[in-house]
Amino acid sequence: MAGALWQTAAPGTALRQFYKTDPELAHAIVDVGPRLANILCGLIRGYAAGA
């Protein structure tokens, strides 16, 4: 999951600047930490429930 999120979380410098200057694309900048933690917690809960 980290690899998939990394592609959107770490765009190149020029692309990141473009995201910041265009209000319609501002949502494309993603904070990976909280999203990845949420995904991993759900995965762990699912495994624990199935055990």
PDB file of all heavy atoms in Angstrom:
ATOM      1  N   MET A   1       0.823  -1.191   0.000  1.00  0.00           N
ATOM      2  CA  MET A   1       0.000   0.000   0.000  1.00  0.00           C
ATOM      3  C   MET A   1       0.865   1.252   0.000  1.00  0.00           C
ATOM      4  O   MET A   1       0.504   2.239  -0.623  1.00  0.00           O
ATOM      5  CB  MET A   1      -0.918   0.015   1.226  1.00  0.00           C
ATOM      6  CG  MET A   1      -1.979  -1.064   1.250  1.00  0.00           C
ATOM      7  SD  MET A   1      -3.050  -1.178  -0.182  1.00  0.00           S
ATOM      8  CE  MET A   1      -3.713   0.422  -0.323  1.00  0.00           C
ATOM      9  N   ALA A   2       1.980   1.208   0.710  1.00  0.00           N
ATOM     10  CA  ALA A   2       2.832   2.394   0.768  1.00  0.00           C
ATOM     11  C   ALA A   2       3.332   2.771  -0.621  1.00  0.00           C
ATOM     12  O   ALA A   2       3.386   3.953  -0.969  1.00  0.00           O
ATOM     13  CB  ALA A   2       4.010   2.163   1.712  1.00  0.00           C
ATOM     14  N   GLY A   3       3.670   1.776  -1.419  1.00  0.00           N
ATOM     15  CA  GLY A   3       4.143   2.050  -2.772  1.00  0.00           C
ATOM     16  C   GLY A   3       3.087   2.707  -3.630  1.00  0.00           C
ATOM     17  O   GLY A   3       3.366   3.632  -4.396  1.00  0.00           O
ATOM     18  N   ALA A   4       1.853   2.248  -3.505  1.00  0.00           N
ATOM     19  CA  ALA A   4       0.769   2.826  -4.288  1.00  0.00           C
ATOM     20  C   ALA A   4       0.486   4.262  -3.859  1.00  0.00           C
ATOM     21  O   ALA A   4       0.249   5.138  -4.695  1.00  0.00           O
ATOM     22  CB  ALA A   4      -0.489   1.983  -4.131  1.00  0.00           C
ATOM     23  N   LEU A   5       0.520   4.524  -2.573  1.00  0.00           N
ATOM     24  CA  LEU A   5       0.272   5.879  -2.093  1.00  0.00           C
ATOM     25  C   LEU A   5       1.451   6.802  -2.368  1.00  0.00           C
ATOM     26  O   LEU A   5       1.278   8.008  -2.541  1.00  0.00           O
ATOM     27  CB  LEU A   5      -0.035   5.866  -0.594  1.00  0.00           C
ATOM     28  CG  LEU A   5      -1.359   5.229  -0.200  1.00  0.00           C
ATOM     29  CD1 LEU A   5      -1.473   5.132   1.309  1.00  0.00           C
ATOM     30  CD2 LEU A   5      -2.526   6.022  -0.758  1.00  0.00           C
ATOM     31  N   TRP A   6       2.656   6.253  -2.397  1.00  0.00           N
ATOM     32  CA  TRP A   6       3.850   7.067  -2.611  1.00  0.00           C
ATOM     33  C   TRP A   6       3.806   7.791  -3.952  1.00  0.00           C
ATOM     34  O   TRP A   6       4.260   8.918  -4.078  1.00  0.00           O
ATOM     35  CB  TRP A   6       5.108   6.213  -2.509  1.00  0.00           C
ATOM     36  CG  TRP A   6       6.349   7.029  -2.687  1.00  0.00           C
ATOM     37  CD1 TRP A   6       7.148   7.097  -3.777  1.00  0.00           C
ATOM     38  CD2 TRP A   6       6.910   7.924  -1.724  1.00  0.00           C
ATOM     39  NE1 TRP A   6       8.174   7.972  -3.568  1.00  0.00           N
ATOM     40  CE2 TRP A   6       8.056   8.497  -2.304  1.00  0.00           C
ATOM     41  CE3 TRP A   6       6.561   8.298  -0.429  1.00  0.00           C
ATOM     42  CZ2 TRP A   6       8.842   9.426  -1.641  1.00  0.00           C
ATOM     43  CZ3 TRP A   6       7.360   9.208   0.229  1.00  0.00           C
ATOM     44  CH2 TRP A   6       8.477   9.755  -0.384  1.00  0.00           C
ATOM     45  N   GLN A   7       3.237   7.149  -4.965  1.00  0.00           N
ATOM     46  CA  GLN A   7       3.179   7.755  -6.300  1.00  0.00           C
ATOM     47  C   GLN A   7       2.424   9.071  -6.288  1.00  0.00           C
ATOM     48  O   GLN A   7       2.768   9.995  -7.010  1.00  0.00           O
ATOM     49  CB  GLN A   7       2.523   6.786  -7.296  1.00  0.00           C
ATOM     50  CG  GLN A   7       3.309   5.522  -7.506  1.00  0.00           C
ATOM     51  CD  GLN A   7       4.691   5.793  -8.074  1.00  0.00           C
ATOM     52  OE1 GLN A   7       4.846   6.588  -8.971  1.00  0.00           O
ATOM     53  NE2 GLN A   7       5.683   5.132  -7.537  1.00  0.00           N
ATOM     54  N   THR A   8       1.381   9.169  -5.475  1.00  0.00           N
ATOM     55  CA  THR A   8       0.622  10.412  -5.410  1.00  0.00           C
ATOM     56  C   THR A   8       1.154  11.351  -4.336  1.00  0.00           C
ATOM     57  O   THR A   8       0.940  12.551  -4.399  1.00  0.00           O
ATOM     58  CB  THR A   8      -0.870  10.142  -5.129  1.00  0.00           C
ATOM     59  OG1 THR A   8      -0.996   9.403  -3.926  1.00  0.00           O
ATOM     60  CG2 THR A   8      -1.504   9.394  -6.274  1.00  0.00           C
ATOM     61  N   ALA A   9       1.848  10.806  -3.343  1.00  0.00           N
ATOM     62  CA  ALA A   9       2.325  11.624  -2.238  1.00  0.00           C
ATOM     63  C   ALA A   9       3.640  12.326  -2.542  1.00  0.00           C
ATOM     64  O   ALA A   9       3.960  13.328  -1.919  1.00  0.00           O
ATOM     65  CB  ALA A   9       2.498  10.767  -0.994  1.00  0.00           C
ATOM     66  N   ALA A  10       4.396  11.805  -3.487  1.00  0.00           N
ATOM     67  CA  ALA A  10       5.723  12.367  -3.748  1.00  0.00           C
ATOM     68  C   ALA A  10       5.916  12.695  -5.232  1.00  0.00           C
ATOM     69  O   ALA A  10       6.794  12.137  -5.879  1.00  0.00           O
ATOM     70  CB  ALA A  10       6.785  11.388  -3.277  1.00  0.00           C
ATOM     71  N   PRO A  11       5.091  13.601  -5.765  1.00  0.00           N
ATOM     72  CA  PRO A  11       5.301  13.977  -7.163  1.00  0.00           C
ATOM     73  C   PRO A  11       6.590  14.772  -7.306  1.00  0.00           C
ATOM     74  O   PRO A  11       7.106  15.309  -6.327  1.00  0.00           O
ATOM     75  CB  PRO A  11       4.080  14.838  -7.482  1.00  0.00           C
ATOM     76  CG  PRO A  11       3.675  15.407  -6.169  1.00  0.00           C
ATOM     77  CD  PRO A  11       4.017  14.354  -5.150  1.00  0.00           C
ATOM     78  N   GLY A  12       7.092  14.863  -8.508  1.00  0.00           N
ATOM     79  CA  GLY A  12       8.297  15.654  -8.751  1.00  0.00           C
ATOM     80  C   GLY A  12       8.082  17.116  -8.386  1.00  0.00           C
ATOM     81  O   GLY A  12       6.957  17.566  -8.196  1.00  0.00           O
ATOM     82  N   THR A  13       9.156  17.852  -8.286  1.00  0.00           N
ATOM     83  CA  THR A  13       9.096  19.248  -7.853  1.00  0.00           C
ATOM     84  C   THR A  13       8.185  20.091  -8.745  1.00  0.00           C
ATOM     85  O   THR A  13       7.344  20.846  -8.243  1.00  0.00           O
ATOM     86  CB  THR A  13      10.513  19.857  -7.833  1.00  0.00           C
ATOM     87  OG1 THR A  13      11.346  19.031  -7.037  1.00  0.00           O
ATOM     88  CG2 THR A  13      10.494  21.251  -7.251  1.00  0.00           C
ATOM     89  N   ALA A  14       8.321  19.967 -10.048  1.00  0.00           N
ATOM     90  CA  ALA A  14       7.499  20.767 -10.964  1.00  0.00           C
ATOM     91  C   ALA A  14       6.025  20.390 -10.843  1.00  0.00           C
ATOM     92  O   ALA A  14       5.147  21.262 -10.826  1.00  0.00           O
ATOM     93  CB  ALA A  14       7.976  20.587 -12.399  1.00  0.00           C
ATOM     94  N   LEU A  15       5.746  19.109 -10.743  1.00  0.00           N
ATOM     95  CA  LEU A  15       4.361  18.659 -10.619  1.00  0.00           C
ATOM     96  C   LEU A  15       3.756  19.099  -9.296  1.00  0.00           C
ATOM     97  O   LEU A  15       2.607  19.541  -9.230  1.00  0.00           O
ATOM     98  CB  LEU A  15       4.288  17.141 -10.764  1.00  0.00           C
ATOM     99  CG  LEU A  15       2.907  16.533 -10.847  1.00  0.00           C
ATOM    100  CD1 LEU A  15       2.109  17.138 -11.996  1.00  0.00           C
ATOM    101  CD2 LEU A  15       3.008  15.031 -11.024  1.00  0.00           C
ATOM    102  N   ARG A  16       4.520  19.023  -8.215  1.00  0.00           N
ATOM    103  CA  ARG A  16       4.034  19.470  -6.900  1.00  0.00           C
ATOM    104  C   ARG A  16       3.696  20.955  -6.941  1.00  0.00           C
ATOM    105  O   ARG A  16       2.666  21.384  -6.423  1.00  0.00           O
ATOM    106  CB  ARG A  16       5.055  19.191  -5.809  1.00  0.00           C
ATOM    107  CG  ARG A  16       4.583  19.653  -4.431  1.00  0.00           C
ATOM    108  CD  ARG A  16       5.564  19.272  -3.341  1.00  0.00           C
ATOM    109  NE  ARG A  16       5.528  17.862  -3.058  1.00  0.00           N
ATOM    110  CZ  ARG A  16       4.654  17.291  -2.236  1.00  0.00           C
ATOM    111  NH1 ARG A  16       3.745  18.005  -1.635  1.00  0.00           N
ATOM    112  NH2 ARG A  16       4.686  16.007  -2.008  1.00  0.00           N
ATOM    113  N   GLN A  17       4.543  21.760  -7.576  1.00  0.00           N
ATOM    114  CA  GLN A  17       4.286  23.192  -7.676  1.00  0.00           C
ATOM    115  C   GLN A  17       3.008  23.447  -8.474  1.00  0.00           C
ATOM    116  O   GLN A  17       2.210  24.312  -8.132  1.00  0.00           O
ATOM    117  CB  GLN A  17       5.472  23.912  -8.327  1.00  0.00           C
ATOM    118  CG  GLN A  17       5.392  25.408  -8.239  1.00  0.00           C
ATOM    119  CD  GLN A  17       5.356  25.915  -6.806  1.00  0.00           C
ATOM    120  OE1 GLN A  17       5.916  25.315  -5.892  1.00  0.00           O
ATOM    121  NE2 GLN A  17       4.670  27.010  -6.591  1.00  0.00           N
ATOM    122  N   PHE A  18       2.813  22.679  -9.549  1.00  0.00           N
ATOM    123  CA  PHE A  18       1.604  22.799 -10.349  1.00  0.00           C
ATOM    124  C   PHE A  18       0.377  22.466  -9.516  1.00  0.00           C
ATOM    125  O   PHE A  18      -0.645  23.156  -9.578  1.00  0.00           O
ATOM    126  CB  PHE A  18       1.698  21.883 -11.570  1.00  0.00           C
ATOM    127  CG  PHE A  18       0.520  21.956 -12.491  1.00  0.00           C
ATOM    128  CD1 PHE A  18       0.213  23.131 -13.150  1.00  0.00           C
ATOM    129  CD2 PHE A  18      -0.279  20.853 -12.689  1.00  0.00           C
ATOM    130  CE1 PHE A  18      -0.882  23.211 -13.992  1.00  0.00           C
ATOM    131  CE2 PHE A  18      -1.369  20.913 -13.534  1.00  0.00           C
ATOM    132  CZ  PHE A  18      -1.666  22.094 -14.187  1.00  0.00           C
ATOM    133  N   TYR A  19       0.446  21.406  -8.701  1.00  0.00           N
ATOM    134  CA  TYR A  19      -0.663  21.032  -7.828  1.00  0.00           C
ATOM    135  C   TYR A  19      -0.993  22.159  -6.851  1.00  0.00           C
ATOM    136  O   TYR A  19      -2.151  22.413  -6.563  1.00  0.00           O
ATOM    137  CB  TYR A  19      -0.338  19.774  -7.030  1.00  0.00           C
ATOM    138  CG  TYR A  19      -0.371  18.486  -7.804  1.00  0.00           C
ATOM    139  CD1 TYR A  19       0.198  17.335  -7.277  1.00  0.00           C
ATOM    140  CD2 TYR A  19      -0.961  18.392  -9.054  1.00  0.00           C
ATOM    141  CE1 TYR A  19       0.174  16.128  -7.967  1.00  0.00           C
ATOM    142  CE2 TYR A  19      -0.988  17.193  -9.754  1.00  0.00           C
ATOM    143  CZ  TYR A  19      -0.419  16.070  -9.201  1.00  0.00           C
ATOM    144  OH  TYR A  19      -0.449  14.893  -9.874  1.00  0.00           O
ATOM    145  N   LYS A  20       0.039  22.793  -6.321  1.00  0.00           N
ATOM    146  CA  LYS A  20      -0.175  23.848  -5.334  1.00  0.00           C
ATOM    147  C   LYS A  20      -0.772  25.111  -5.948  1.00  0.00           C
ATOM    148  O   LYS A  20      -1.498  25.833  -5.281  1.00  0.00           O
ATOM    149  CB  LYS A  20       1.144  24.195  -4.640  1.00  0.00           C
ATOM    150  CG  LYS A  20       1.592  23.142  -3.667  1.00  0.00           C
ATOM    151  CD  LYS A  20       2.875  23.557  -2.980  1.00  0.00           C
ATOM    152  CE  LYS A  20       3.323  22.518  -1.977  1.00  0.00           C
ATOM    153  NZ  LYS A  20       4.584  22.892  -1.328  1.00  0.00           N
ATOM    154  N   THR A  21      -0.461  25.390  -7.193  1.00  0.00           N
ATOM    155  CA  THR A  21      -0.935  26.628  -7.805  1.00  0.00           C
ATOM    156  C   THR A  21      -2.296  26.493  -8.481  1.00  0.00           C
ATOM    157  O   THR A  21      -2.959  27.497  -8.714  1.00  0.00           O
ATOM    158  CB  THR A  21       0.077  27.162  -8.837  1.00  0.00           C
ATOM    159  OG1 THR A  21       0.288  26.163  -9.844  1.00  0.00           O
ATOM    160  CG2 THR A  21       1.388  27.526  -8.175  1.00  0.00           C
ATOM    161  N   ASP A  22      -2.732  25.284  -8.783  1.00  0.00           N
ATOM    162  CA  ASP A  22      -4.022  25.073  -9.435  1.00  0.00           C
ATOM    163  C   ASP A  22      -5.026  24.587  -8.390  1.00  0.00           C
ATOM    164  O   ASP A  22      -4.934  23.463  -7.910  1.00  0.00           O
ATOM    165  CB  ASP A  22      -3.896  24.045 -10.559  1.00  0.00           C
ATOM    166  CG  ASP A  22      -5.140  23.963 -11.406  1.00  0.00           C
ATOM    167  OD1 ASP A  22      -6.238  24.303 -10.903  1.00  0.00           O
ATOM    168  OD2 ASP A  22      -5.030  23.549 -12.566  1.00  0.00           O
ATOM    169  N   PRO A  23      -6.013  25.418  -8.040  1.00  0.00           N
ATOM    170  CA  PRO A  23      -6.972  25.036  -6.995  1.00  0.00           C
ATOM    171  C   PRO A  23      -7.739  23.749  -7.310  1.00  0.00           C
ATOM    172  O   PRO A  23      -8.108  23.016  -6.402  1.00  0.00           O
ATOM    173  CB  PRO A  23      -7.942  26.212  -6.928  1.00  0.00           C
ATOM    174  CG  PRO A  23      -7.299  27.324  -7.663  1.00  0.00           C
ATOM    175  CD  PRO A  23      -6.273  26.738  -8.573  1.00  0.00           C
ATOM    176  N   GLU A  24      -7.952  23.455  -8.572  1.00  0.00           N
ATOM    177  CA  GLU A  24      -8.687  22.241  -8.934  1.00  0.00           C
ATOM    178  C   GLU A  24      -7.867  20.976  -8.696  1.00  0.00           C
ATOM    179  O   GLU A  24      -8.423  19.888  -8.615  1.00  0.00           O
ATOM    180  CB  GLU A  24      -9.118  22.302 -10.399  1.00  0.00           C
ATOM    181  CG  GLU A  24     -10.175  23.368 -10.652  1.00  0.00           C
ATOM    182  CD  GLU A  24     -10.636  23.386 -12.087  1.00  0.00           C
ATOM    183  OE1 GLU A  24     -10.374  22.418 -12.833  1.00  0.00           O
ATOM    184  OE2 GLU A  24     -11.271  24.374 -12.466  1.00  0.00           O
ATOM    185  N   LEU A  25      -6.543  21.119  -8.583  1.00  0.00           N
ATOM    186  CA  LEU A  25      -5.676  19.962  -8.376  1.00  0.00           C
ATOM    187  C   LEU A  25      -5.092  19.895  -6.963  1.00  0.00           C
ATOM    188  O   LEU A  25      -4.322  18.993  -6.658  1.00  0.00           O
ATOM    189  CB  LEU A  25      -4.536  19.971  -9.395  1.00  0.00           C
ATOM    190  CG  LEU A  25      -4.962  19.855 -10.853  1.00  0.00           C
ATOM    191  CD1 LEU A  25      -3.764  19.992 -11.764  1.00  0.00           C
ATOM    192  CD2 LEU A  25      -5.671  18.548 -11.095  1.00  0.00           C
ATOM    193  N   ALA A  26      -5.457  20.841  -6.121  1.00  0.00           N
ATOM    194  CA  ALA A  26      -4.887  20.891  -4.768  1.00  0.00           C
ATOM    195  C   ALA A  26      -5.158  19.606  -3.988  1.00  0.00           C
ATOM    196  O   ALA A  26      -4.369  19.216  -3.129  1.00  0.00           O
ATOM    197  CB  ALA A  26      -5.430  22.091  -4.015  1.00  0.00           C
ATOM    198  N   HIS A  27      -6.253  18.925  -4.291  1.00  0.00           N
ATOM    199  CA  HIS A  27      -6.591  17.679  -3.582  1.00  0.00           C
ATOM    200  C   HIS A  27      -5.621  16.551  -3.917  1.00  0.00           C
ATOM    201  O   HIS A  27      -5.600  15.540  -3.236  1.00  0.00           O
ATOM    202  CB  HIS A  27      -8.015  17.245  -3.945  1.00  0.00           C
ATOM    203  CG  HIS A  27      -8.137  16.793  -5.362  1.00  0.00           C
ATOM    204  ND1 HIS A  27      -8.276  17.680  -6.404  1.00  0.00           N
ATOM    205  CD2 HIS A  27      -8.100  15.564  -5.909  1.00  0.00           C
ATOM    206  CE1 HIS A  27      -8.336  16.995  -7.539  1.00  0.00           C
ATOM    207  NE2 HIS A  27      -8.236  15.713  -7.269  1.00  0.00           N
ATOM    208  N   ALA A  28      -4.807  16.727  -4.945  1.00  0.00           N
ATOM    209  CA  ALA A  28      -3.895  15.665  -5.373  1.00  0.00           C
ATOM    210  C   ALA A  28      -2.703  15.504  -4.437  1.00  0.00           C
ATOM    211  O   ALA A  28      -2.037  14.474  -4.464  1.00  0.00           O
ATOM    212  CB  ALA A  28      -3.407  15.929  -6.797  1.00  0.00           C
ATOM    213  N   ILE A  29      -2.431  16.499  -3.600  1.00  0.00           N
ATOM    214  CA  ILE A  29      -1.333  16.389  -2.640  1.00  0.00           C
ATOM    215  C   ILE A  29      -1.853  15.608  -1.438  1.00  0.00           C
ATOM    216  O   ILE A  29      -2.797  16.016  -0.774  1.00  0.00           O
ATOM    217  CB  ILE A  29      -0.815  17.775  -2.225  1.00  0.00           C
ATOM    218  CG1 ILE A  29      -0.278  18.505  -3.442  1.00  0.00           C
ATOM    219  CG2 ILE A  29       0.250  17.647  -1.149  1.00  0.00           C
ATOM    220  CD1 ILE A  29       0.152  19.921  -3.179  1.00  0.00           C
ATOM    221  N   VAL A  30      -1.255  14.467  -1.192  1.00  0.00           N
ATOM    222  CA  VAL A  30      -1.752  13.520  -0.189  1.00  0.00           C
ATOM    223  C   VAL A  30      -0.746  13.383   0.944  1.00  0.00           C
ATOM    224  O   VAL A  30       0.451  13.264   0.705  1.00  0.00           O
ATOM    225  CB  VAL A  30      -1.972  12.131  -0.844  1.00  0.00           C
ATOM    226  CG1 VAL A  30      -2.425  11.125   0.179  1.00  0.00           C
ATOM    227  CG2 VAL A  30      -2.960  12.237  -1.986  1.00  0.00           C
ATOM    228  N   ASP A  31      -1.251  13.389   2.181  1.00  0.00           N
ATOM    229  CA  ASP A  31      -0.407  13.089   3.336  1.00  0.00           C
ATOM    230  C   ASP A  31      -0.491  11.580   3.561  1.00  0.00           C
ATOM    231  O   ASP A  31      -1.529  11.061   3.974  1.00  0.00           O
ATOM    232  CB  ASP A  31      -0.891  13.854   4.559  1.00  0.00           C
ATOM    233  CG  ASP A  31       0.032  13.702   5.745  1.00  0.00           C
ATOM    234  OD1 ASP A  31       1.154  13.178   5.569  1.00  0.00           O
ATOM    235  OD2 ASP A  31      -0.350  14.113   6.847  1.00  0.00           O
ATOM    236  N   VAL A  32       0.561  10.874   3.244  1.00  0.00           N
ATOM    237  CA  VAL A  32       0.550   9.413   3.231  1.00  0.00           C
ATOM    238  C   VAL A  32       0.420   8.806   4.622  1.00  0.00           C
ATOM    239  O   VAL A  32      -0.264   7.794   4.795  1.00  0.00           O
ATOM    240  CB  VAL A  32       1.830   8.878   2.547  1.00  0.00           C
ATOM    241  CG1 VAL A  32       1.918   7.376   2.655  1.00  0.00           C
ATOM    242  CG2 VAL A  32       1.852   9.289   1.100  1.00  0.00           C
ATOM    243  N   GLY A  33       1.039   9.397   5.612  1.00  0.00           N
ATOM    244  CA  GLY A  33       1.076   8.812   6.955  1.00  0.00           C
ATOM    245  C   GLY A  33      -0.286   8.418   7.501  1.00  0.00           C
ATOM    246  O   GLY A  33      -0.513   7.242   7.827  1.00  0.00           O
ATOM    247  N   PRO A  34      -1.223   9.350   7.630  1.00  0.00           N
ATOM    248  CA  PRO A  34      -2.534   8.993   8.187  1.00  0.00           C
ATOM    249  C   PRO A  34      -3.305   7.986   7.327  1.00  0.00           C
ATOM    250  O   PRO A  34      -3.962   7.084   7.861  1.00  0.00           O
ATOM    251  CB  PRO A  34      -3.285  10.322   8.236  1.00  0.00           C
ATOM    252  CG  PRO A  34      -2.231  11.368   8.232  1.00  0.00           C
ATOM    253  CD  PRO A  34      -1.097  10.790   7.452  1.00  0.00           C
ATOM    254  N   ARG A  35      -3.228   8.114   6.018  1.00  0.00           N
ATOM    255  CA  ARG A  35      -3.946   7.167   5.153  1.00  0.00           C
ATOM    256  C   ARG A  35      -3.373   5.764   5.276  1.00  0.00           C
ATOM    257  O   ARG A  35      -4.112   4.796   5.356  1.00  0.00           O
ATOM    258  CB  ARG A  35      -3.889   7.627   3.702  1.00  0.00           C
ATOM    259  CG  ARG A  35      -4.757   8.818   3.454  1.00  0.00           C
ATOM    260  CD  ARG A  35      -4.805   9.157   2.003  1.00  0.00           C
ATOM    261  NE  ARG A  35      -5.566  10.377   1.823  1.00  0.00           N
ATOM    262  CZ  ARG A  35      -6.326  10.613   0.785  1.00  0.00           C
ATOM    263  NH1 ARG A  35      -6.413   9.735  -0.173  1.00  0.00           N
ATOM    264  NH2 ARG A  35      -6.993  11.736   0.691  1.00  0.00           N
ATOM    265  N   LEU A  36      -2.061   5.659   5.287  1.00  0.00           N
ATOM    266  CA  LEU A  36      -1.429   4.351   5.403  1.00  0.00           C
ATOM    267  C   LEU A  36      -1.716   3.730   6.767  1.00  0.00           C
ATOM    268  O   LEU A  36      -2.000   2.534   6.869  1.00  0.00           O
ATOM    269  CB  LEU A  36       0.074   4.461   5.157  1.00  0.00           C
ATOM    270  CG  LEU A  36       0.855   3.161   5.130  1.00  0.00           C
ATOM    271  CD1 LEU A  36       0.312   2.234   4.055  1.00  0.00           C
ATOM    272  CD2 LEU A  36       2.332   3.438   4.889  1.00  0.00           C
ATOM    273  N   ALA A  37      -1.674   4.536   7.830  1.00  0.00           N
ATOM    274  CA  ALA A  37      -1.985   4.034   9.171  1.00  0.00           C
ATOM    275  C   ALA A  37      -3.417   3.514   9.234  1.00  0.00           C
ATOM    276  O   ALA A  37      -3.678   2.454   9.822  1.00  0.00           O
ATOM    277  CB  ALA A  37      -1.768   5.131  10.210  1.00  0.00           C
ATOM    278  N   ASN A  38      -4.352   4.224   8.622  1.00  0.00           N
ATOM    279  CA  ASN A  38      -5.750   3.801   8.602  1.00  0.00           C
ATOM    280  C   ASN A  38      -5.912   2.474   7.862  1.00  0.00           C
ATOM    281  O   ASN A  38      -6.623   1.571   8.318  1.00  0.00           O
ATOM    282  CB  ASN A  38      -6.607   4.890   7.952  1.00  0.00           C
ATOM    283  CG  ASN A  38      -8.083   4.625   8.086  1.00  0.00           C
ATOM    284  OD1 ASN A  38      -8.520   3.930   8.992  1.00  0.00           O
ATOM    285  ND2 ASN A  38      -8.857   5.187   7.186  1.00  0.00           N
ATOM    286  N   ILE A  39      -5.251   2.340   6.737  1.00  0.00           N
ATOM    287  CA  ILE A  39      -5.316   1.100   5.957  1.00  0.00           C
ATOM    288  C   ILE A  39      -4.723  -0.067   6.750  1.00  0.00           C
ATOM    289  O   ILE A  39      -5.304  -1.153   6.814  1.00  0.00           O
ATOM    290  CB  ILE A  39      -4.591   1.267   4.614  1.00  0.00           C
ATOM    291  CG1 ILE A  39      -5.385   2.221   3.716  1.00  0.00           C
ATOM    292  CG2 ILE A  39      -4.374  -0.070   3.922  1.00  0.00           C
ATOM    293  CD1 ILE A  39      -4.621   2.696   2.487  1.00  0.00           C
ATOM    294  N   LEU A  40      -3.578   0.157   7.361  1.00  0.00           N
ATOM    295  CA  LEU A  40      -2.921  -0.915   8.119  1.00  0.00           C
ATOM    296  C   LEU A  40      -3.732  -1.317   9.350  1.00  0.00           C
ATOM    297  O   LEU A  40      -3.824  -2.504   9.670  1.00  0.00           O
ATOM    298  CB  LEU A  40      -1.512  -0.494   8.515  1.00  0.00           C
ATOM    299  CG  LEU A  40      -0.536  -0.371   7.351  1.00  0.00           C
ATOM    300  CD1 LEU A  40       0.803   0.173   7.834  1.00  0.00           C
ATOM    301  CD2 LEU A  40      -0.349  -1.703   6.659  1.00  0.00           C
ATOM    302  N   CYS A  41      -4.335  -0.341  10.030  1.00  0.00           N
ATOM    303  CA  CYS A  41      -5.173  -0.673  11.196  1.00  0.00           C
ATOM    304  C   CYS A  41      -6.367  -1.514  10.773  1.00  0.00           C
ATOM    305  O   CYS A  41      -6.719  -2.483  11.446  1.00  0.00           O
ATOM    306  CB  CYS A  41      -5.639   0.601  11.894  1.00  0.00           C
ATOM    307  SG  CYS A  41      -4.354   1.413  12.850  1.00  0.00           S
ATOM    308  N   GLY A  42      -6.986  -1.155   9.660  1.00  0.00           N
ATOM    309  CA  GLY A  42      -8.109  -1.950   9.158  1.00  0.00           C
ATOM    310  C   GLY A  42      -7.684  -3.358   8.797  1.00  0.00           C
ATOM    311  O   GLY A  42      -8.394  -4.330   9.072  1.00  0.00           O
ATOM    312  N   LEU A  43      -6.530  -3.483   8.190  1.00  0.00           N
ATOM    313  CA  LEU A  43      -6.007  -4.797   7.820  1.00  0.00           C
ATOM    314  C   LEU A  43      -5.748  -5.651   9.057  1.00  0.00           C
ATOM    315  O   LEU A  43      -6.135  -6.818   9.124  1.00  0.00           O
ATOM    316  CB  LEU A  43      -4.716  -4.625   7.013  1.00  0.00           C
ATOM    317  CG  LEU A  43      -4.037  -5.892   6.527  1.00  0.00           C
ATOM    318  CD1 LEU A  43      -4.914  -6.586   5.489  1.00  0.00           C
ATOM    319  CD2 LEU A  43      -2.688  -5.549   5.925  1.00  0.00           C
ATOM    320  N   ILE A  44      -5.132  -5.068  10.061  1.00  0.00           N
ATOM    321  CA  ILE A  44      -4.829  -5.796  11.295  1.00  0.00           C
ATOM    322  C   ILE A  44      -6.119  -6.200  12.014  1.00  0.00           C
ATOM    323  O   ILE A  44      -6.244  -7.323  12.501  1.00  0.00           O
ATOM    324  CB  ILE A  44      -3.903  -4.962  12.213  1.00  0.00           C
ATOM    325  CG1 ILE A  44      -2.526  -4.852  11.564  1.00  0.00           C
ATOM    326  CG2 ILE A  44      -3.826  -5.554  13.607  1.00  0.00           C
ATOM    327  CD1 ILE A  44      -1.617  -3.837  12.201  1.00  0.00           C
ATOM    328  N   ARG A  45      -7.094  -5.269  12.059  1.00  0.00           N
ATOM    329  CA  ARG A  45      -8.381  -5.609  12.675  1.00  0.00           C
ATOM    330  C   ARG A  45      -9.065  -6.763  11.950  1.00  0.00           C
ATOM    331  O   ARG A  45      -9.651  -7.647  12.564  1.00  0.00           O
ATOM    332  CB  ARG A  45      -9.306  -4.399  12.697  1.00  0.00           C
ATOM    333  CG  ARG A  45      -9.136  -3.550  13.934  1.00  0.00           C
ATOM    334  CD  ARG A  45     -10.142  -2.426  13.943  1.00  0.00           C
ATOM    335  NE  ARG A  45      -9.338  -1.247  13.648  1.00  0.00           N
ATOM    336  CZ  ARG A  45      -9.671  -0.229  12.891  1.00  0.00           C
ATOM    337  NH1 ARG A  45     -10.842  -0.164  12.356  1.00  0.00           N
ATOM    338  NH2 ARG A  45      -8.863   0.752  12.674  1.00  0.00           N
ATOM    339  N   GLY A  46      -8.987  -6.748  10.640  1.00  0.00           N
ATOM    340  CA  GLY A  46      -9.585  -7.817   9.844  1.00  0.00           C
ATOM    341  C   GLY A  46      -8.915  -9.152  10.116  1.00  0.00           C
ATOM    342  O   GLY A  46      -9.582 -10.180  10.251  1.00  0.00           O
ATOM    343  N   TYR A  47      -7.590  -9.157  10.175  1.00  0.00           N
ATOM    344  CA  TYR A  47      -6.877 -10.389  10.485  1.00  0.00           C
ATOM    345  C   TYR A  47      -7.216 -10.884  11.887  1.00  0.00           C
ATOM    346  O   TYR A  47      -7.386 -12.080  12.107  1.00  0.00           O
ATOM    347  CB  TYR A  47      -5.363 -10.203  10.351  1.00  0.00           C
ATOM    348  CG  TYR A  47      -4.860 -10.214   8.938  1.00  0.00           C
ATOM    349  CD1 TYR A  47      -3.810  -9.392   8.552  1.00  0.00           C
ATOM    350  CD2 TYR A  47      -5.395 -11.054   7.963  1.00  0.00           C
ATOM    351  CE1 TYR A  47      -3.324  -9.394   7.267  1.00  0.00           C
ATOM    352  CE2 TYR A  47      -4.931 -11.064   6.672  1.00  0.00           C
ATOM    353  CZ  TYR A  47      -3.878 -10.236   6.319  1.00  0.00           C
ATOM    354  OH  TYR A  47      -3.406 -10.253   5.043  1.00  0.00           O
ATOM    355  N   ALA A  48      -7.283  -9.975  12.840  1.00  0.00           N
ATOM    356  CA  ALA A  48      -7.585 -10.358  14.229  1.00  0.00           C
ATOM    357  C   ALA A  48      -9.001 -10.918  14.348  1.00  0.00           C
ATOM    358  O   ALA A  48      -9.246 -11.866  15.100  1.00  0.00           O
ATOM    359  CB  ALA A  48      -7.411  -9.171  15.153  1.00  0.00           C
ATOM    360  N   ALA A  49      -9.941 -10.356  13.592  1.00  0.00           N
ATOM    361  CA  ALA A  49     -11.324 -10.830  13.641  1.00  0.00           C
ATOM    362  C   ALA A  49     -11.463 -12.215  13.026  1.00  0.00           C
ATOM    363  O   ALA A  49     -12.308 -13.006  13.440  1.00  0.00           O
ATOM    364  CB  ALA A  49     -12.249  -9.840  12.927  1.00  0.00           C
ATOM    365  N   GLY A  50     -10.618 -12.508  12.055  1.00  0.00           N
ATOM    366  CA  GLY A  50     -10.688 -13.804  11.396  1.00  0.00           C
ATOM    367  C   GLY A  50      -9.966 -14.913  12.148  1.00  0.00           C
ATOM    368  O   GLY A  50     -10.130 -16.087  11.843  1.00  0.00           O
ATOM    369  N   ALA A  51      -9.185 -14.552  13.128  1.00  0.00           N
ATOM    370  CA  ALA A  51      -8.383 -15.551  13.861  1.00  0.00           C
ATOM    371  C   ALA A  51      -9.149 -16.238  14.940  1.00  0.00           C
ATOM    372  O   ALA A  51     -10.144 -16.001  15.402  1.00  0.00           O
ATOM    373  CB  ALA A  51      -7.164 -14.889  14.474  1.00  0.00           C
TER     374      ALA A  51
END
